[in-house]
Amino acid sequence: MPSSRSLVLEALERWRRGTEFADKIVADILVRTALDSSDRAFVLELFYGVLRNLSLLDFWIAKLRSEPVDSVARDILRLGLYQVLLIETAAHAAVFETVELARSGVRPLINAILRRALREKAALLKAAKDQPQSIRFSIPEFLIEKWGCQFDAAEVKKLCQWNNRAAPVYARINLLKTTVPEFLLRYPGTALVPKTNNFITLREPGAALRAGDCYIQDLSTALACETLRPGPGETVLDACSAPGGKAAYLAEIMQNKGTLVATDQDETRLKRLRDNFVRLGITNTRAVGCDWSDEKSIQGTALKAQSFDKILLDAPCTNTGVMRRRVDLRWRLRPEDFVRMQRLQLAILQGLVPMLKPGGSLVYSTCSLEEEENEQVIKAFLREKPNFRLTKSERRLPFRDGVDGAFVARLECM
């Protein structure tokens, strides 16, 4: 059976080719390998740890080797240096097993560099502290500069540190199927998250997930649903809904009554949405395919204008508020993405407006930290739609609130 380190190297090589997201790569690899829980955790730690620290690891490689190395050797060195410099791995095992990953002709070079790194560990760590944040935290410089325009220096540093921590896994107890006391009794090792009513940490979530008794969901995702707060008899639209976490919470708030229409433009994601609804015991919801930025797609849904009391738009965005969870996001973002996403967000809002009843409410939300995708979108929308008014606007900031980043704005149609 392949070793944990060889699986990580395979994952790094696949990711480097640039055609797959990190989460998909590691999921594919873990599905086809019979690793125990500790080995699975080690694979995740190594793979995501290397991706979180690419610039820093490459800085160290340059300090230890003046001549260039090929891409495969670089991946092996990144993997080895992450173990010997950044986590508590037994030095002998880290060096020996990492060197074994290289082809025979390159092994002496890999071995020499990793052993030198062990000898010079203190000096290498000290040198890293003197580097700019883009290297220390492996965050592209344009993002550091961008965040520096909205946050002070201490907040930018805290945000970078937050993004380089492994994200805990939270779940929401599904009150359509169980109660909080019943859940805590049925699943030992569960702990309620402080200051929440039904969010938990769960040692082994598999059985509870399969039973539909809970749903993996971060604390910040509740903000949009609780801001919309639909009533049990209302007609509600959740645009851009898949995979369905917010829709499921909306159905719970509605007590499985009224009508909840959940839409997404991707049929594969819609299937996952429907499967989640069945497992969670949601019966007041139907899933419909729609691209709200495309008039022809909207007409094809046969949804009637002014038929919804409330609408939730959890808009596509750059996801900068959840960067610690989407580990390779920092390497995929480009400066032009923020303007591109703003155009799409405004187009979707324009497509949704005719669906809202007079006197209805629309909640716009993102998991972005960026003003272009949040406040600026709302200002532009209100300039074009004077019959709407903003009644609430709220942000969640990781370095301030201790949860993933999020933005919500509640808009009332007059």
FENFEN-V740603 format. One record per residue. N is the residue number from 0. SS is DSSP state (2 for helix, 1 for strand, 0 for the rest). PHI is phi in whole degrees, 0 to 359 (* if undefined). D_FIRST is the distance of its C-alpha to the first C-alpha in whole Angstrom. Layout:
<<N | SS | PHI | D_FIRST> <N | SS | PHI | D_FIRST>>
//
This chain:
<<0 | 0 | * | 0> <1 | 0 | 300 | 4> <2 | 0 | 284 | 6> <3 | 2 | 302 | 9> <4 | 2 | 292 | 12> <5 | 2 | 291 | 10> <6 | 2 | 292 | 10> <7 | 2 | 295 | 14> <8 | 2 | 298 | 15> <9 | 2 | 301 | 14> <10 | 2 | 297 | 16> <11 | 2 | 296 | 19> <12 | 2 | 292 | 19> <13 | 2 | 295 | 19> <14 | 2 | 295 | 22> <15 | 2 | 297 | 24> <16 | 0 | 291 | 25> <17 | 0 | 81 | 27> <18 | 0 | 253 | 26> <19 | 0 | 226 | 24> <20 | 0 | 282 | 25> <21 | 2 | 301 | 22> <22 | 2 | 299 | 22> <23 | 2 | 293 | 21> <24 | 2 | 300 | 18> <25 | 2 | 291 | 17> <26 | 2 | 295 | 17> <27 | 2 | 301 | 16> <28 | 2 | 292 | 12> <29 | 2 | 289 | 12> <30 | 2 | 296 | 14> <31 | 0 | 266 | 11> <32 | 0 | 236 | 8> <33 | 0 | 267 | 8> <34 | 0 | 272 | 9> <35 | 0 | 283 | 12> <36 | 2 | 297 | 15> <37 | 2 | 290 | 15> <38 | 2 | 291 | 12> <39 | 2 | 299 | 13> <40 | 2 | 297 | 17> <41 | 2 | 293 | 16> <42 | 2 | 299 | 14> <43 | 2 | 297 | 17> <44 | 2 | 299 | 19> <45 | 2 | 291 | 18> <46 | 2 | 296 | 18> <47 | 2 | 291 | 22> <48 | 2 | 297 | 23> <49 | 2 | 296 | 23> <50 | 2 | 297 | 24> <51 | 2 | 291 | 27> <52 | 0 | 236 | 28> <53 | 2 | 304 | 28> <54 | 2 | 295 | 31> <55 | 2 | 295 | 31> <56 | 2 | 296 | 28> <57 | 2 | 291 | 30> <58 | 2 | 299 | 33> <59 | 2 | 293 | 31> <60 | 2 | 301 | 30> <61 | 2 | 295 | 33> <62 | 2 | 289 | 35> <63 | 2 | 265 | 33> <64 | 0 | 213 | 33> <65 | 0 | 284 | 36> <66 | 0 | 278 | 35> <67 | 0 | 292 | 32> <68 | 0 | 237 | 29> <69 | 0 | 286 | 27> <70 | 2 | 295 | 25> <71 | 2 | 291 | 21> <72 | 2 | 298 | 23> <73 | 2 | 296 | 24> <74 | 2 | 299 | 21> <75 | 2 | 294 | 19> <76 | 2 | 293 | 23> <77 | 2 | 302 | 23> <78 | 2 | 298 | 20> <79 | 2 | 292 | 21> <80 | 2 | 293 | 24> <81 | 2 | 300 | 23> <82 | 2 | 289 | 22> <83 | 2 | 275 | 24> <84 | 2 | 248 | 27> <85 | 2 | 242 | 27> <86 | 0 | 228 | 25> <87 | 0 | 275 | 25> <88 | 0 | 249 | 21> <89 | 0 | 305 | 22> <90 | 2 | 301 | 23> <91 | 2 | 298 | 21> <92 | 2 | 295 | 18> <93 | 2 | 300 | 19> <94 | 2 | 288 | 20> <95 | 2 | 301 | 18> <96 | 2 | 286 | 14> <97 | 2 | 288 | 16> <98 | 2 | 301 | 18> <99 | 0 | 298 | 15> <100 | 0 | 286 | 14> <101 | 0 | 278 | 17> <102 | 0 | 292 | 19> <103 | 2 | 304 | 20> <104 | 2 | 290 | 24> <105 | 2 | 259 | 23> <106 | 2 | 303 | 22> <107 | 2 | 301 | 25> <108 | 2 | 294 | 26> <109 | 2 | 300 | 23> <110 | 2 | 299 | 24> <111 | 2 | 296 | 28> <112 | 2 | 293 | 28> <113 | 2 | 292 | 25> <114 | 2 | 290 | 27> <115 | 2 | 295 | 30> <116 | 2 | 299 | 29> <117 | 2 | 296 | 29> <118 | 2 | 294 | 32> <119 | 0 | 255 | 34> <120 | 2 | 305 | 32> <121 | 2 | 300 | 36> <122 | 2 | 292 | 37> <123 | 2 | 293 | 35> <124 | 2 | 295 | 35> <125 | 2 | 294 | 39> <126 | 2 | 298 | 39> <127 | 2 | 296 | 37> <128 | 2 | 296 | 39> <129 | 0 | 271 | 42> <130 | 0 | 273 | 40> <131 | 0 | 297 | 41> <132 | 2 | 300 | 40> <133 | 2 | 298 | 38> <134 | 2 | 268 | 36> <135 | 2 | 303 | 36> <136 | 0 | 254 | 34> <137 | 0 | 53 | 33> <138 | 0 | 242 | 35> <139 | 0 | 308 | 37> <140 | 2 | 302 | 41> <141 | 2 | 296 | 42> <142 | 2 | 288 | 41> <143 | 2 | 302 | 42> <144 | 2 | 295 | 45> <145 | 2 | 296 | 45> <146 | 2 | 295 | 45> <147 | 2 | 295 | 47> <148 | 0 | 279 | 50> <149 | 0 | 245 | 49> <150 | 0 | 236 | 48> <151 | 0 | 281 | 49> <152 | 2 | 299 | 48> <153 | 2 | 294 | 46> <154 | 2 | 291 | 45> <155 | 2 | 298 | 43> <156 | 2 | 298 | 42> <157 | 2 | 297 | 41> <158 | 2 | 295 | 39> <159 | 2 | 298 | 37> <160 | 2 | 297 | 36> <161 | 2 | 301 | 35> <162 | 2 | 293 | 33> <163 | 0 | 261 | 31> <164 | 0 | 264 | 30> <165 | 0 | 295 | 27> <166 | 0 | 273 | 29> <167 | 0 | 292 | 29> <168 | 0 | 257 | 29> <169 | 0 | 247 | 32> <170 | 1 | 221 | 33> <171 | 1 | 253 | 36> <172 | 1 | 295 | 37> <173 | 0 | 275 | 38> <174 | 0 | 285 | 42> <175 | 0 | 283 | 43> <176 | 0 | 245 | 40> <177 | 0 | 207 | 41> <178 | 0 | 246 | 43> <179 | 2 | 299 | 42> <180 | 2 | 301 | 43> <181 | 2 | 298 | 41> <182 | 2 | 298 | 38> <183 | 2 | 297 | 38> <184 | 2 | 286 | 38> <185 | 2 | 286 | 36> <186 | 0 | 238 | 33> <187 | 0 | 300 | 33> <188 | 0 | 91 | 32> <189 | 1 | 274 | 33> <190 | 1 | 226 | 36> <191 | 1 | 292 | 38> <192 | 0 | 286 | 39> <193 | 0 | 307 | 42> <194 | 0 | 67 | 45> <195 | 0 | 234 | 43> <196 | 0 | 266 | 44> <197 | 0 | 214 | 41> <198 | 1 | 260 | 38> <199 | 1 | 222 | 35> <200 | 1 | 253 | 32> <201 | 1 | 223 | 30> <202 | 0 | 297 | 27> <203 | 0 | 232 | 25> <204 | 0 | 282 | 27> <205 | 2 | 307 | 25> <206 | 2 | 296 | 27> <207 | 2 | 294 | 30> <208 | 2 | 293 | 29> <209 | 2 | 298 | 28> <210 | 2 | 282 | 32> <211 | 0 | 77 | 33> <212 | 0 | 279 | 35> <213 | 1 | 205 | 34> <214 | 1 | 219 | 33> <215 | 1 | 295 | 31> <216 | 0 | 198 | 33> <217 | 0 | 279 | 35> <218 | 2 | 302 | 38> <219 | 2 | 292 | 40> <220 | 2 | 291 | 39> <221 | 2 | 290 | 42> <222 | 2 | 302 | 44> <223 | 2 | 296 | 45> <224 | 2 | 294 | 45> <225 | 2 | 286 | 48> <226 | 2 | 286 | 50> <227 | 2 | 290 | 50> <228 | 0 | 44 | 51> <229 | 0 | 286 | 51> <230 | 0 | 273 | 54> <231 | 0 | 302 | 53> <232 | 0 | 258 | 55> <233 | 0 | 274 | 55> <234 | 1 | 255 | 53> <235 | 1 | 232 | 50> <236 | 1 | 244 | 48> <237 | 1 | 250 | 45> <238 | 1 | 279 | 44> <239 | 0 | 53 | 41> <240 | 0 | 272 | 39> <241 | 0 | 299 | 36> <242 | 0 | 276 | 33> <243 | 0 | 112 | 36> <244 | 2 | 298 | 36> <245 | 2 | 289 | 40> <246 | 2 | 300 | 41> <247 | 2 | 297 | 40> <248 | 2 | 291 | 41> <249 | 2 | 299 | 45> <250 | 2 | 299 | 44> <251 | 2 | 294 | 44> <252 | 2 | 300 | 47> <253 | 0 | 280 | 49> <254 | 0 | 60 | 48> <255 | 0 | 64 | 47> <256 | 0 | 244 | 51> <257 | 0 | 74 | 52> <258 | 1 | 226 | 50> <259 | 1 | 238 | 47> <260 | 1 | 259 | 46> <261 | 1 | 251 | 43> <262 | 1 | 237 | 43> <263 | 1 | 201 | 40> <264 | 0 | 272 | 40> <265 | 0 | 255 | 36> <266 | 2 | 293 | 36> <267 | 2 | 297 | 32> <268 | 2 | 292 | 33> <269 | 2 | 296 | 36> <270 | 2 | 298 | 34> <271 | 2 | 298 | 32> <272 | 2 | 300 | 35> <273 | 2 | 296 | 36> <274 | 2 | 298 | 33> <275 | 2 | 297 | 33> <276 | 2 | 298 | 37> <277 | 2 | 298 | 37> <278 | 2 | 297 | 34> <279 | 2 | 273 | 36> <280 | 0 | 75 | 40> <281 | 0 | 270 | 41> <282 | 0 | 239 | 44> <283 | 0 | 261 | 47> <284 | 1 | 237 | 45> <285 | 1 | 230 | 44> <286 | 1 | 257 | 42> <287 | 1 | 226 | 44> <288 | 1 | 281 | 42> <289 | 0 | 196 | 44> <290 | 0 | 252 | 44> <291 | 0 | 286 | 47> <292 | 0 | 265 | 48> <293 | 0 | 236 | 49> <294 | 2 | 299 | 52> <295 | 2 | 296 | 51> <296 | 2 | 296 | 48> <297 | 2 | 298 | 50> <298 | 2 | 297 | 53> <299 | 2 | 289 | 50> <300 | 0 | 281 | 49> <301 | 0 | 64 | 53> <302 | 0 | 287 | 53> <303 | 0 | 274 | 56> <304 | 0 | 296 | 58> <305 | 0 | 52 | 59> <306 | 0 | 250 | 57> <307 | 1 | 241 | 55> <308 | 1 | 288 | 56> <309 | 1 | 215 | 53> <310 | 1 | 228 | 50> <311 | 1 | 249 | 47> <312 | 1 | 246 | 46> <313 | 1 | 270 | 42> <314 | 0 | 286 | 43> <315 | 0 | 304 | 40> <316 | 0 | 205 | 40> <317 | 0 | 282 | 38> <318 | 0 | 67 | 36> <319 | 2 | 293 | 37> <320 | 2 | 283 | 38> <321 | 2 | 240 | 34> <322 | 0 | 297 | 33> <323 | 0 | 291 | 31> <324 | 0 | 272 | 29> <325 | 0 | 259 | 29> <326 | 0 | 297 | 27> <327 | 0 | 269 | 27> <328 | 2 | 304 | 31> <329 | 2 | 302 | 33> <330 | 2 | 271 | 31> <331 | 2 | 260 | 32> <332 | 0 | 289 | 36> <333 | 0 | 230 | 39> <334 | 0 | 305 | 42> <335 | 0 | 288 | 44> <336 | 2 | 297 | 41> <337 | 2 | 290 | 44> <338 | 2 | 289 | 47> <339 | 2 | 299 | 45> <340 | 2 | 293 | 44> <341 | 2 | 300 | 47> <342 | 2 | 300 | 49> <343 | 2 | 294 | 46> <344 | 2 | 299 | 47> <345 | 2 | 293 | 50> <346 | 2 | 296 | 50> <347 | 2 | 294 | 48> <348 | 2 | 303 | 51> <349 | 2 | 300 | 54> <350 | 2 | 290 | 52> <351 | 2 | 276 | 52> <352 | 2 | 308 | 55> <353 | 0 | 298 | 57> <354 | 0 | 280 | 55> <355 | 1 | 271 | 56> <356 | 1 | 292 | 60> <357 | 1 | 303 | 62> <358 | 1 | 85 | 62> <359 | 1 | 278 | 58> <360 | 1 | 238 | 56> <361 | 1 | 234 | 53> <362 | 1 | 253 | 50> <363 | 1 | 259 | 48> <364 | 1 | 219 | 45> <365 | 1 | 218 | 42> <366 | 0 | 250 | 39> <367 | 0 | 257 | 41> <368 | 0 | 266 | 43> <369 | 0 | 268 | 45> <370 | 2 | 298 | 49> <371 | 2 | 301 | 48> <372 | 2 | 263 | 46> <373 | 0 | 240 | 48> <374 | 2 | 302 | 52> <375 | 2 | 293 | 53> <376 | 2 | 296 | 51> <377 | 2 | 296 | 54> <378 | 2 | 299 | 57> <379 | 2 | 296 | 56> <380 | 2 | 297 | 56> <381 | 2 | 293 | 59> <382 | 2 | 296 | 61> <383 | 2 | 274 | 61> <384 | 0 | 235 | 61> <385 | 0 | 294 | 64> <386 | 0 | 277 | 64> <387 | 1 | 250 | 61> <388 | 1 | 227 | 61> <389 | 1 | 273 | 58> <390 | 1 | 250 | 58> <391 | 1 | 200 | 55> <392 | 1 | 216 | 53> <393 | 1 | 212 | 50> <394 | 1 | 238 | 47> <395 | 1 | 246 | 44> <396 | 0 | 244 | 43> <397 | 2 | 307 | 40> <398 | 2 | 288 | 42> <399 | 2 | 258 | 45> <400 | 2 | 256 | 43> <401 | 0 | 71 | 40> <402 | 0 | 224 | 38> <403 | 0 | 301 | 37> <404 | 0 | 291 | 40> <405 | 1 | 202 | 42> <406 | 1 | 222 | 45> <407 | 1 | 224 | 48> <408 | 1 | 221 | 51> <409 | 1 | 259 | 53> <410 | 1 | 243 | 56> <411 | 1 | 252 | 59> <412 | 1 | 272 | 60> <413 | 0 | 269 | 64>>
//
